[in-house]
Amino acid sequence: MVYGGVQLVMLGGNWYYLLAGIGCIIAGALIFARRTSAVYWFALVFIGTLGWTIQESGLDYWRWVPRFDIMLLLGIVFAFQLPRLKPGLSRTFSRTLAGVFILAFIVAAVIPFSDLNTTPATHVPSPGEHSYAADTGTGKASQPDPGDWYTYGGSLASQRFVNASQITPDNVKDLKLAWQFRTGDLPKARWGGENTPIKVGDTLYTCTPHNQVFALDAATGKKKWQFDPKVSDKSIPYTAACRGLTWFDAQTNSHLSVGENASAATPAVATTGAVCEQRIILGTLDARVIELDAKTGEVCRDFGNQGTVNLAEDMGEVYDGYVAINSAPVVIRDTLVVGHQTIDGQRAFGPPGVIKAYDVRSGKLKWAWDAANPDDSTPKTGPDAYKRGSPDVWTSFTGDDKLGLIYLPVANSSGDYWSSSRTEAENKYAVSLTAINVDTGLPAWSFQTAHKDVWDYDQGSQPTLVDYPGKDGSVPAIIVPTKQGEIYVLDRRTGRSLFGVEERAVPGGGVEPEARSPTQPYSLFHHLSKPDLTPKDMWGLTPLDQLVCRIQFQKAGYKGQYTPPESQRHTIEYPGYNGGSDWGSVAVDPQRGLIIANYNDMPNYNILVPRAKADKLGWKPRDEITHNPHDEGHAEGAGDPQIGVPYAVNVNAGWRLPITGMLCKEPPYGGIRAIDMRDGRTVWDRPLGTARRNGPFGLPTGLPINIGTPNNGGSVVTSSGLIFIAAATDDLIRAIDITSGKTVWSAPLPAGGQANPMIYTQNGREYVVIAAGGHHFMETPAGDYVLAYALPEKK
């Protein structure tokens, strides 16, 4: 403490650690010498620590832990030494004092089992006369049959809401595992399937990390058919994710009739009972789009080249794993729109992020939209058809079949942490929600959520469609959550904010001061982000690791949110690139008018590395490294070369200490919140995730303390008033009462639950399904499970 305390004081930090360390050394020496004066010195340190803890922490329990836990333990040990001093104090006094300290320690150990860091539920809206359901058309994609889950988000509105009332807050405690299916696809590395199955009719469809597709009997979980596209491990990008599949039925998908929907060049629609009347559309990690007969799993040979189109065609040089379809394509009318991930951090001028649209039946390329050339959607050919490294759309997206618009969460250009080489068009469309006219492939409007981003704040969340009741009729709206924690509500016809957006001044500087935007947008509706960090927010299990974090804080550049990255010292990015809200997005209860948002609350600790130093360190892009099938990967941005720009980048995701693995920011690290859609008011808020599978040195504590863990994956809401979510790193799936925010049921999963659950009904029985595949980034166990829970069948 003395050694670190000197460093901290020299950096302009707090004096406590130095003074307390000196006091402990003196008290310790006097104890060894059996001098009674040790009592006064230790009392001085103890009382001083207590006063300092109260001054810095108030009633914040987690701040007390590193400041006072060790001191309380030392007090217990010290109390038992009192009779040994010369002259010694009585054993009765010694034991009484030790008993007081032990009792205080027991009370402190019990406190975290209570509801900490919660905002109790207030003024919870009841199901009312106004519905926020979205009118996106009359086709099945917009209005699935009761009991079906038609798209990744349930329907085109992507509200993740089911009008289901069989499972209720009162009987959810009786929920049991109804069936379990194992796919057999278990990657050795970079696991993280992130899959949400879809369900149509009597069949559930799911896909695996290697893009195998399984059709399962919805009532029993038994396999009907399987399709394996033979995806190589070399094609796995950052994570082997297959978030979802796409269903298409030429007769019912759209609100338009077949005649209106199909172009003259489209072949005649198959008659009832014909091959490929209903189709499952799969995007693969090696950039293929494949259409399968939903009944048999056979390839639909009339699509593309014998059932397949190659998304990477005319993208120039493409390396293994650099172009991957990890989110479900979207069908609007007769147009199949496909986005892809261009792996971050490798080459700033890697493959382009162009979005392509195909005739859903024939596979003919209809248009191609590149954010670097946004005013021309004409398909182009040749190796230089589209700009290298242009912004991609890696996450899930959706569209409005009635308006004929596709809503694309546009990410960043490939060089995430350097912006000077980007074009004017990239600076306009990168990190935005852009609405594309499905007929022309051209932007109808665009709303940017970060200007000239160098923090990897790309759009990660799937947008959600709702309709706001108004005096002159409903207003079609779209909810846009961001990694920064902002939640925007826009008119989905125009992109205009319904609640207002404010441009606020943000820090400048960094390695590109002239390129930084002086302002950034902030939503006036709601935000999930917390106040800027201070030295008091630094944490650890002991004062020693907290001291290390405070030293790192003082050394770093930090001016608040949007602090630009630097190369001479670390900078703090808060929130980090994992959110706020990430790919799990939000759920909506349209009957109550509530948004359910789970979120992360962690910083990153970043530094830019000059090109010469990165080369000396041997940082190379993946295409120059021999493939290692056992490479478990690392946090995105950790030692990424960013070839093509002046700097590589090293990101400490979550800002963790290297030995203990503990985070430098105090808990909670993740939460879940209910938000009133009418005005953006927080209805309730609570930490999400327990410490049962988490702890220092990566060792699980087994404690059901609701500490609030990092989480990836979203939730699903029922009309009966339940929220089902896994997401957290404690490997539990839980049900939360939407009116109170309290957990009313939970069950342990055999692997990590980093995926969005879904709910369907079959033969009158409701099922809650989660694909438990684990996640390498979240450090949860890998698995190949599809699990369905239901109430016991009536006798």
C-alpha positions in Angstrom: 0.0 0.0 0.0 2.9 2.3 0.7 4.6 1.6 -2.6 1.4 2.0 -4.6 0.3 4.9 -2.5 3.4 6.8 -3.4 2.7 6.3 -7.1 -0.9 7.4 -6.7 0.0 10.5 -4.8 2.6 11.4 -7.4 -0.1 11.0 -10.0 -2.4 13.5 -8.1 -4.5 10.7 -6.6 -5.8 10.0 -3.1 -3.5 10.0 0.0 -5.4 7.3 1.9 -3.4 4.3 0.7 0.0 5.8 1.5 -1.1 7.0 5.0 -2.9 3.8 5.9 0.0 1.7 4.6 2.4 3.6 6.9 0.0 3.3 9.8 -0.3 -0.5 9.3 3.5 -0.9 9.2 3.9 1.0 12.4 1.0 -0.9 14.1 2.4 -4.2 12.8 5.9 -3.5 14.1 4.5 -2.5 17.5 2.4 -5.7 17.7 5.6 -7.8 17.1 7.2 -5.8 19.8 4.2 -6.4 22.0 3.8 -2.7 22.7 0.5 -1.4 24.0 0.9 1.6 21.7 0.0 -0.7 18.8 -3.6 -0.3 20.0 -3.5 3.5 19.3 -1.9 3.2 15.9 -4.2 0.5 14.7 -7.2 2.3 16.1 -6.0 5.4 14.2 -5.8 3.4 11.0 -9.1 1.6 11.6 -11.1 4.7 12.5 -9.4 6.7 9.8 -10.3 4.0 7.2 -13.9 3.9 8.5 -14.2 7.7 8.2 -12.6 7.7 4.7 -14.9 4.9 3.6 -18.0 6.7 4.8 -16.8 9.9 3.0 -16.1 8.1 -0.3 -18.9 5.5 -0.2 -21.9 6.8 1.7 -24.4 3.9 1.6 -23.1 2.3 -1.5 -22.4 -1.2 -0.4 -20.0 -2.3 -3.2 -17.8 0.7 -2.5 -17.4 -0.4 1.1 -16.1 -3.9 0.1 -12.5 -3.0 -1.1 -12.2 -0.2 1.4 -13.1 -1.9 4.6 -13.2 -5.7 4.1 -9.6 -6.4 4.8 -9.5 -3.8 7.5 -12.4 -5.6 9.3 -10.5 -8.9 9.0 -7.4 -7.3 10.4 -9.5 -5.9 13.2 -10.6 -9.4 14.1 -7.0 -10.7 14.1 -5.7 -7.7 16.0 -8.4 -8.0 18.7 -7.1 -11.5 19.6 -3.6 -10.1 20.0 -4.5 -7.7 22.7 -3.8 -10.0 25.7 -0.3 -10.6 24.3 0.7 -7.0 24.5 2.7 -5.6 27.4 0.9 -4.6 29.4 -1.9 -6.7 27.9 -5.6 -6.0 27.9 -8.0 -8.5 29.3 -9.2 -11.5 27.4 -12.8 -10.5 28.0 -12.2 -7.2 26.3 -10.3 -8.9 23.5 -13.0 -11.5 22.9 -15.8 -8.8 23.1 -14.0 -6.6 20.6 -13.3 -9.6 18.3 -17.0 -10.6 18.6 -18.1 -7.1 17.6 -15.9 -7.2 14.5 -17.0 -10.8 13.6 -20.6 -9.7 13.9 -20.0 -6.7 11.7 -18.3 -9.0 9.2 -21.3 -11.4 9.2 -23.7 -8.6 8.7 -21.6 -7.3 5.8 -21.5 -10.7 4.3 -25.3 -11.0 4.5 -26.1 -7.6 3.0 -25.4 -8.4 -0.7 -28.1 -11.1 -0.6 -30.6 -8.3 -0.3 -31.9 -6.1 -3.2 -28.9 -3.8 -3.9 -28.7 -1.2 -6.6 -32.4 -1.6 -7.5 -35.0 1.0 -8.5 -38.3 -0.3 -7.1 -41.2 -0.5 -9.4 -43.4 2.6 -9.4 -46.6 3.4 -11.4 -46.4 0.3 -13.5 -48.8 0.7 -16.5 -51.6 -1.9 -16.8 -52.7 -3.3 -20.1 -54.6 -0.3 -21.5 -56.9 0.7 -24.2 -54.0 1.9 -26.4 -51.8 -0.7 -28.1 -48.3 -0.1 -29.3 -48.5 -3.0 -31.7 -46.9 -2.1 -35.1 -48.9 -2.3 -38.3 -46.2 -3.5 -40.8 -48.7 -5.3 -43.2 -51.1 -8.2 -43.3 -48.7 -11.0 -44.3 -47.5 -13.7 -42.0 -44.2 -12.0 -41.5 -46.1 -9.1 -40.0 -48.9 -11.1 -38.3 -47.8 -14.7 -37.6 -50.4 -17.3 -36.8 -51.1 -17.5 -33.0 -48.4 -19.6 -31.3 -45.8 -19.1 -34.1 -42.5 -17.3 -33.9 -42.0 -16.3 -37.5 -38.7 -14.3 -37.6 -35.7 -13.7 -35.4 -37.5 -11.1 -33.4 -40.9 -12.9 -33.6 -42.3 -10.9 -36.5 -41.1 -8.0 -38.6 -41.9 -5.6 -35.7 -39.2 -7.5 -33.7 -41.0 -6.7 -30.4 -40.2 -10.1 -28.9 -43.7 -10.2 -27.4 -46.1 -13.1 -27.4 -49.8 -12.9 -26.6 -49.5 -15.9 -24.3 -51.2 -16.3 -21.0 -50.8 -20.0 -20.0 -47.6 -19.4 -18.1 -48.2 -16.7 -15.5 -46.4 -15.2 -12.6 -48.4 -17.4 -10.3 -47.7 -20.8 -11.9 -44.3 -20.1 -13.5 -42.7 -21.8 -10.5 -44.0 -25.1 -11.9 -42.1 -24.7 -15.2 -40.1 -27.8 -16.0 -37.9 -29.0 -18.9 -40.2 -30.4 -21.5 -37.7 -31.6 -24.0 -34.0 -31.2 -24.8 -32.2 -31.5 -28.2 -28.5 -31.6 -28.8 -27.2 -30.7 -32.2 -23.7 -32.3 -31.9 -22.1 -29.1 -33.2 -19.7 -28.0 -30.6 -16.9 -25.7 -31.8 -13.5 -26.1 -30.2 -12.9 -22.4 -30.2 -14.7 -19.1 -30.7 -18.0 -20.7 -29.6 -21.1 -18.6 -29.3 -24.1 -19.6 -31.4 -26.3 -16.7 -30.3 -29.2 -18.5 -31.9 -32.9 -17.9 -31.6 -35.0 -20.6 -33.3 -38.1 -19.8 -35.4 -41.3 -21.8 -35.2 -43.9 -22.1 -38.0 -46.8 -24.6 -37.9 -45.7 -27.8 -36.1 -41.9 -27.3 -36.7 -39.1 -25.5 -34.9 -36.1 -24.5 -36.9 -32.7 -23.8 -35.4 -29.1 -23.4 -36.7 -25.8 -24.1 -35.1 -22.3 -22.4 -35.0 -21.3 -24.2 -38.2 -24.6 -23.3 -39.9 -26.2 -26.7 -39.7 -30.0 -26.4 -39.8 -32.3 -28.7 -37.8 -36.0 -29.0 -38.1 -37.5 -30.3 -34.9 -41.0 -31.4 -33.9 -42.4 -28.5 -31.9 -44.2 -30.8 -29.4 -41.4 -33.3 -28.7 -38.1 -31.8 -29.9 -37.5 -34.8 -32.1 -35.5 -34.3 -35.3 -37.4 -34.2 -38.6 -34.5 -33.3 -40.9 -31.0 -31.9 -40.8 -28.9 -29.9 -43.4 -25.2 -29.4 -43.2 -23.6 -26.7 -45.5 -20.1 -27.9 -44.5 -18.7 -24.7 -43.1 -15.0 -24.8 -42.2 -13.6 -23.6 -38.9 -11.4 -21.3 -41.0 -14.6 -19.4 -41.9 -15.5 -18.5 -38.3 -15.0 -14.8 -37.9 -14.8 -13.4 -34.3 -17.6 -15.7 -33.1 -19.3 -18.8 -34.6 -22.7 -17.1 -34.5 -25.8 -18.2 -36.4 -28.3 -15.8 -34.8 -31.3 -16.9 -36.8 -33.0 -18.3 -39.9 -35.5 -16.7 -42.3 -38.9 -18.2 -43.3 -40.5 -17.5 -46.7 -43.8 -18.6 -48.0 -44.7 -17.1 -51.4 -48.4 -17.2 -50.7 -48.5 -15.6 -47.2 -45.2 -13.9 -46.4 -46.2 -10.4 -47.6 -49.3 -8.3 -47.3 -49.2 -7.9 -51.1 -50.7 -10.5 -53.4 -48.5 -12.8 -55.4 -49.3 -10.9 -58.5 -48.3 -7.6 -56.9 -45.3 -9.0 -55.2 -43.6 -10.8 -58.0 -41.9 -9.3 -61.0 -42.8 -10.4 -64.5 -39.4 -12.2 -64.7 -40.1 -14.3 -61.6 -41.0 -17.9 -62.3 -44.6 -19.0 -61.5 -45.2 -19.6 -57.8 -45.3 -23.3 -56.9 -48.7 -24.8 -56.3 -49.8 -26.3 -53.1 -47.8 -29.4 -52.1 -45.0 -28.5 -54.6 -41.3 -28.6 -53.7 -40.1 -25.4 -51.9 -43.5 -23.9 -51.4 -42.2 -22.8 -48.0 -38.5 -22.1 -47.6 -35.9 -21.8 -44.9 -33.3 -19.2 -45.8 -29.8 -19.7 -44.4 -26.8 -17.3 -44.4 -23.5 -19.0 -43.7 -20.2 -17.9 -42.2 -18.5 -18.5 -45.5 -20.8 -15.9 -47.3 -23.3 -18.2 -48.9 -27.1 -17.8 -49.0 -28.9 -21.1 -49.2 -32.6 -21.8 -49.6 -34.1 -25.1 -48.3 -37.4 -26.8 -48.6 -39.0 -26.2 -45.1 -40.7 -29.6 -45.2 -37.8 -31.8 -46.3 -34.5 -29.8 -45.9 -33.7 -30.4 -49.5 -32.0 -27.5 -51.4 -34.3 -25.4 -53.5 -32.5 -25.8 -56.9 -34.5 -22.9 -58.5 -32.7 -20.4 -56.3 -29.4 -18.9 -57.5 -26.9 -21.5 -58.6 -28.6 -24.8 -57.7 -29.9 -23.4 -54.4 -27.0 -21.0 -53.5 -25.8 -17.5 -54.1 -22.4 -16.3 -53.2 -22.6 -13.0 -51.3 -18.9 -12.4 -51.6 -19.1 -12.3 -55.4 -17.6 -9.0 -56.8 -16.2 -8.1 -53.4 -12.6 -8.3 -54.5 -10.1 -10.2 -52.4 -11.9 -12.1 -49.6 -10.0 -13.9 -46.9 -11.3 -16.8 -44.7 -13.5 -15.5 -42.0 -13.6 -11.9 -43.3 -17.1 -12.0 -44.8 -19.6 -13.9 -42.6 -23.4 -13.9 -42.5 -24.2 -14.3 -38.8 -27.6 -12.6 -38.6 -30.8 -13.7 -40.4 -31.5 -12.1 -43.8 -34.8 -10.3 -44.1 -37.6 -10.6 -46.7 -39.7 -7.6 -47.5 -42.3 -8.3 -50.3 -40.3 -10.4 -52.8 -36.9 -9.0 -51.9 -34.3 -10.9 -49.8 -31.9 -8.5 -48.1 -28.6 -9.8 -46.8 -26.1 -8.1 -44.6 -22.8 -9.5 -43.3 -20.0 -9.0 -40.8 -16.7 -7.8 -42.1 -14.4 -8.9 -39.2 -13.1 -5.9 -37.1 -9.6 -4.9 -36.4 -7.7 -6.8 -39.1 -7.5 -4.8 -42.3 -8.9 -1.2 -42.5 -9.4 -1.9 -46.2 -10.7 -5.4 -46.1 -13.7 -6.6 -48.0 -16.5 -4.1 -48.5 -19.6 -4.0 -46.3 -22.1 -3.8 -49.2 -25.7 -4.9 -48.6 -27.2 -7.0 -51.3 -30.8 -7.7 -52.2 -32.0 -10.7 -54.3 -35.2 -11.9 -55.7 -36.3 -14.3 -53.0 -37.4 -17.0 -55.4 -34.8 -16.9 -58.2 -31.8 -15.5 -56.4 -31.3 -12.8 -59.0 -29.4 -9.8 -57.7 -31.8 -6.8 -57.6 -29.7 -4.1 -56.0 -26.6 -3.5 -53.9 -26.2 -0.7 -51.5 -22.8 0.4 -50.3 -22.6 3.1 -47.6 -19.5 4.5 -49.3 -21.4 5.1 -52.5 -24.9 5.6 -51.1 -26.6 7.2 -54.1 -26.1 4.3 -56.6 -27.6 0.9 -55.8 -27.0 -0.6 -59.3 -25.2 -4.0 -58.9 -21.6 -3.8 -60.0 -19.1 -6.3 -61.1 -15.4 -6.8 -60.9 -12.8 -6.8 -58.0 -13.2 -3.0 -57.5 -17.0 -2.8 -57.7 -17.3 -1.6 -54.1 -15.1 0.4 -51.7 -12.8 -1.7 -49.6 -13.5 -1.5 -45.9 -16.8 0.3 -46.3 -19.3 0.1 -43.4 -21.1 -3.2 -43.0 -24.4 -4.3 -41.3 -23.4 -7.2 -39.1 -26.3 -7.3 -36.6 -29.9 -8.2 -37.0 -32.2 -5.8 -38.9 -35.8 -5.7 -39.9 -38.2 -3.9 -42.2 -41.8 -2.6 -42.7 -43.6 -4.6 -45.4 -46.4 -2.0 -45.6 -44.0 0.9 -46.1 -41.6 -1.0 -48.2 -38.6 0.1 -46.0 -35.6 -1.9 -44.7 -34.1 -0.5 -41.5 -30.3 -1.1 -41.5 -28.2 -0.6 -38.3 -25.1 0.5 -40.2 -21.8 -0.2 -38.5 -18.4 1.4 -38.8 -15.8 1.2 -41.5 -13.2 -1.6 -40.9 -10.7 0.6 -39.1 -12.7 1.2 -36.0 -10.3 3.3 -34.0 -9.1 5.6 -36.9 -11.3 7.9 -38.9 -9.1 10.2 -41.1 -9.1 7.8 -44.0 -12.9 7.6 -44.3 -14.8 9.3 -47.1 -17.5 11.9 -46.6 -20.2 9.4 -47.4 -18.8 6.9 -44.8 -18.7 9.7 -42.2 -22.4 10.3 -43.0 -23.8 6.8 -43.0 -21.4 4.9 -40.6 -22.9 4.2 -37.2 -26.5 5.1 -38.2 -29.9 3.6 -38.7 -30.6 4.0 -42.4 -33.9 3.2 -44.0 -33.6 1.7 -47.5 -36.4 1.7 -50.1 -36.8 -2.0 -50.8 -37.8 -1.3 -54.5 -34.9 1.0 -55.3 -32.2 0.1 -52.9 -31.6 3.8 -52.1 -31.8 5.5 -48.7 -35.2 7.0 -47.7 -33.6 8.6 -44.6 -30.7 8.1 -42.2 -30.2 8.9 -38.5 -26.7 8.9 -37.1 -26.1 7.8 -33.5 -22.3 8.6 -33.4 -20.4 11.1 -35.4 -17.0 10.1 -36.8 -16.9 7.1 -34.4 -13.5 5.8 -33.1 -14.9 3.9 -30.2 -16.4 0.8 -32.0 -19.8 2.3 -31.1 -21.4 0.7 -34.2 -25.0 -0.1 -34.3 -25.4 -3.5 -32.6 -29.1 -3.7 -31.6 -31.9 -4.8 -33.9 -34.4 -1.9 -34.1 -37.9 -2.5 -32.9 -41.1 -1.3 -34.6 -44.1 0.2 -32.6 -47.0 2.4 -33.4 -47.6 5.4 -31.1 -51.3 6.3 -30.5 -51.9 9.9 -31.5 -54.8 12.4 -31.9 -54.7 12.1 -35.7 -54.1 8.4 -35.8 -51.2 6.2 -34.9 -47.6 7.2 -35.7 -45.4 4.5 -37.1 -42.2 4.5 -35.0 -39.0 2.7 -34.5 -37.0 2.2 -31.3 -33.2 2.4 -31.7 -31.0 1.3 -28.7 -27.3 1.9 -28.9 -24.0 0.7 -27.3 -23.7 4.2 -25.8 -26.9 3.5 -23.9 -29.0 6.0 -25.7 -32.5 4.9 -26.8 -34.0 6.9 -29.6 -37.6 6.8 -30.8 -38.0 7.9 -34.4 -40.8 8.2 -36.9 -40.0 5.2 -39.1 -41.4 6.9 -42.2 -39.1 9.9 -41.9 -36.4 9.3 -39.3 -37.6 12.3 -37.3 -37.2 12.0 -33.5 -40.5 11.8 -31.6 -38.9 13.0 -28.3 -36.0 15.1 -29.4 -32.3 14.8 -29.8 -29.7 17.1 -28.4 -26.2 17.7 -29.7 -23.9 18.1 -26.8 -20.3 19.1 -26.6 -17.8 16.2 -26.1 -14.1 16.0 -25.5 -11.6 16.6 -28.3 -8.0 15.7 -28.8 -6.5 12.3 -29.3 -4.3 11.3 -32.3 -6.7 12.9 -34.8 -7.9 16.2 -33.1 -9.0 17.7 -36.4 -11.1 14.8 -37.2 -13.1 14.7 -34.0 -16.7 15.9 -34.0 -17.2 18.7 -31.4 -20.6 17.3 -30.5 -22.4 14.0 -30.3 -26.2 13.2 -30.3 -28.0 12.5 -27.0 -31.6 11.2 -26.8 -34.1 13.2 -24.8 -36.3 10.1 -24.5 -34.1 7.8 -22.4 -30.6 6.6 -21.8 -29.2 3.5 -20.1 -25.7 5.0 -19.5 -24.6 6.0 -16.0 -22.6 9.2 -14.9 -19.0 9.5 -15.9 -16.5 7.5 -13.9 -14.5 9.0 -11.0 -11.6 7.5 -9.0 -14.2 6.6 -6.3 -15.7 4.1 -8.8 -12.6 2.0 -9.0 -13.0 -1.4 -7.4 -11.5 -4.6 -6.3 -12.0 -7.3 -3.7 -9.2 -5.8 -1.6 -7.7 -2.3 -1.2 -4.6 -3.6 -3.1 -6.4 -4.3 -6.4 -8.5 -1.2 -5.9 -5.3 0.7 -5.6 -3.9 -0.7 -8.8 -7.1 0.4 -10.6 -6.9 3.9 -9.1 -3.3 4.1 -10.4 -4.5 3.1 -13.8 -7.3 5.6 -13.7 -4.9 8.4 -12.8 -2.5 7.4 -15.6 -5.2 7.2 -18.3 -6.7 10.0 -20.4 -10.3 10.4 -19.5 -12.5 13.4 -20.0 -15.9 11.6 -19.9 -17.9 9.9 -22.6 -16.4 10.1 -26.1 -12.8 10.6 -24.8 -10.8 10.1 -28.0 -8.2 7.3 -28.1 -4.5 8.1 -27.7 -1.2 6.4 -28.3 1.0 7.7 -25.5 -1.3 6.6 -22.7 -4.4 4.5 -22.2 -7.8 6.1 -22.5 -11.0 5.1 -20.7 -14.1 4.3 -22.9 -17.3 4.3 -20.9 -19.6 2.7 -21.7 -17.4 0.1 -23.5 -18.1 -1.4 -26.9 -20.3 -4.1 -25.4 -23.0 -1.6 -24.4 -25.3 -0.2 -23.3 -27.4 -2.3 -25.5 -25.9 -4.8 -27.9 -27.1 -7.5 -30.3 -29.7 -8.9 -27.8 -31.6 -5.6 -28.2 -34.8 -4.8 -26.4 -38.3 -6.3 -26.0 -41.6 -4.5 -26.0 -44.9 -5.1 -24.2 -47.3 -3.3 -26.6 -50.2 -3.8 -24.2 -48.6 -2.1 -21.2 -46.5 0.2 -23.3 -43.2 -0.9 -21.7 -39.7 -1.3 -23.2 -37.6 -4.1 -21.5 -33.9 -3.3 -21.9 -31.1 -5.4 -20.5 -27.8 -3.6 -20.7 -24.1 -3.7 -19.8 -22.3 -1.1 -17.6 -18.6 -1.6 -18.1 -15.7 0.5 -19.4 -12.9 -0.4 -21.8 -9.3 0.5 -21.2 -7.8 1.3 -24.6 -4.5 2.4 -26.2 -3.5 2.9 -29.8 -0.2 1.2 -30.8 1.9 2.9 -33.5 2.4 0.8 -36.6 6.1 0.3 -36.1 5.6 -1.0 -32.5 2.7 -3.2 -33.6 4.9 -4.7 -36.3 7.7 -5.3 -33.8 5.2 -7.1 -31.5 4.3 -9.3 -34.4 0.7 -8.3 -34.7 -0.6 -9.6 -38.0 -4.0 -9.8 -39.6 -5.7 -13.2 -39.5 -5.1 -13.9 -43.2 -1.3 -13.8 -42.5 -1.4 -16.3 -39.6 -1.6 -20.0 -39.9 -5.0 -21.2 -38.8 -5.1 -22.7 -35.3 -8.3 -24.8 -34.8 -7.7 -24.6 -31.0 -7.4 -20.8 -30.9 -9.9 -19.7 -28.3 -9.7 -16.1 -29.5 -9.6 -13.0 -27.3 -11.6 -9.9 -26.6 -12.3 -8.0 -29.8 -9.7 -5.3 -30.2 -7.1 -7.0 -28.0 -3.9 -6.7 -30.1 -5.8 -6.0 -33.4 -3.4 -4.8 -36.1 -5.7 -2.6 -38.1 -3.5 -2.9 -41.2 -3.8 0.1 -43.5 -4.0 2.9 -40.9 -1.2 4.4 -38.7 -2.2 2.6 -35.5 -3.1 -0.8 -34.2 -5.2 -1.0 -31.1 -5.2 -2.8 -27.8 -8.5 -3.0 -25.9 -8.9 -4.2 -22.4 -12.6 -5.1 -22.7 -14.3 -4.5 -19.3 -11.1 -3.0 -17.9 -9.9 -6.2 -16.1 -6.9 -6.8 -13.9 -4.5 -9.3 -15.5 -4.1 -11.7 -12.5 -7.4 -11.8 -10.7 -9.5 -11.1 -13.8 -11.7 -8.7 -11.7 -13.1 -5.6 -13.3 -11.8 -2.2 -12.2 -15.2 -0.6 -12.0 -17.5 -1.4 -9.1 -20.6 -3.6 -9.6 -23.1 -3.9 -11.0 -21.8 -4.7 -14.5 -25.2 -5.4 -16.1 -28.8 -4.7 -15.4 -32.4 -4.9 -16.8 -34.8 -2.1 -16.9 -38.5 -1.4 -17.7 -39.1 1.9 -19.5 -42.5 3.6 -20.0 -42.9 4.2 -23.7 -45.1 7.2 -23.2 -42.4 9.4 -21.7 -39.2 7.4 -21.2 -39.6 7.1 -17.5 -37.8 4.3 -15.6 -40.5 2.1 -14.2 -38.0 -0.2 -12.4 -34.4 -1.2 -12.7 -32.3 -4.0 -11.2 -29.0 -5.8 -11.6 -29.1 -8.9 -13.9 -27.0 -11.9 -13.1 -25.6 -13.6 -9.9 -22.1 -14.4 -8.8 -22.8 -18.2 -8.8 -20.5 -18.8 -11.8 -18.3 -15.8 -11.3 -15.4 -14.8 -9.1 -11.7 -13.8 -8.9 -9.2 -15.9 -10.9 -12.1 -17.2 -12.9 -13.3 -19.4 -10.0 -17.0 -19.6 -9.5 -18.1 -18.5 -6.0 -21.4 -20.4 -6.1 -23.1 -17.5 -4.3 -26.6 -16.4 -5.5 -25.6 -12.8 -4.9 -27.4 -10.6 -7.5 -24.2 -8.7 -8.3 -25.2 -7.8 -11.9 -22.9 -9.5 -14.4 -22.0 -8.8 -18.0 -24.7 -10.1 -20.3 -25.3 -10.8 -24.0 -28.6 -11.8 -25.4 -32.1 -10.3 -25.0 -35.5 -11.1 -23.5 -39.0 -12.1 -24.5 -42.2 -10.8 -22.9 -45.6 -12.4 -22.5 -49.0 -10.8 -22.2 -49.4 -12.6 -18.8 -46.7 -10.3 -17.4 -43.5 -12.3 -17.6 -40.1 -11.6 -19.0 -37.9 -14.5 -19.8 -34.1 -13.9 -20.2 -30.8 -15.8 -19.8 -28.0 -13.6 -21.2 -26.0 -13.2 -17.9 -22.8 -15.1 -17.1 -24.4 -17.1 -14.3 -25.8 -19.7 -16.7 -29.4 -19.3 -15.5 -32.6 -18.7 -17.5 -35.0 -16.7 -15.4 -38.5 -15.4 -15.4 -39.1 -11.8 -14.1 -42.4 -10.4 -13.1 -42.9 -7.4 -15.4 -44.9 -5.5 -12.7 -42.2 -5.7 -10.0 -38.9 -6.6 -11.7 -38.4 -9.5 -9.3 -37.3 -13.0 -10.4 -40.1 -15.5 -9.9 -38.4 -18.6 -11.5 -35.0 -19.6 -12.6 -33.3 -22.8 -13.8 -29.6 -23.7 -14.4 -28.5 -24.2 -17.9 -26.0 -26.8 -19.0 -24.1 -24.1 -21.0 -24.0 -20.4 -21.3 -27.3 -18.8 -22.3 -26.0 -16.0 -24.5 -29.0 -16.0 -26.9 -32.5 -14.6 -27.1 -35.2 -16.9 -25.8 -38.5 -17.4 -27.7 -41.9 -18.7 -26.9 -44.4 -20.7 -29.0 -47.5 -22.7 -28.5 -48.1 -26.2 -29.9 -51.1 -28.4 -29.3 -52.4 -25.9 -26.7 -49.1 -26.0 -24.7 -46.8 -23.1 -24.3 -43.0 -23.6 -24.5 -40.1 -21.3 -23.6 -37.0 -22.2 -25.7 -33.4 -21.1 -25.2 -30.4 -22.3 -27.3 -27.6 -22.7 -24.7 -24.4 -22.6 -26.6 -22.2 -20.5 -24.3 -19.9 -17.7 -25.4 -16.1 -17.5 -25.6 -16.1 -13.7 -25.1 -18.4 -14.0 -22.0 -16.3 -16.9 -20.8 -19.3 -19.2 -20.3 -19.2 -22.9 -21.0 -19.8 -24.1 -24.6 -22.8 -26.3 -25.4 -25.0 -27.6 -28.2 -28.3 -27.5 -26.4 -31.8 -26.5 -27.4 -34.0 -26.5 -24.3 -37.8 -26.2 -24.1 -39.6 -25.5 -20.8 -43.3 -25.9 -20.2 -45.8 -26.4 -17.4 -46.6 -30.1 -16.6 -49.2 -31.6 -18.9 -52.6 -32.0 -17.4 -53.5 -35.6 -16.5 
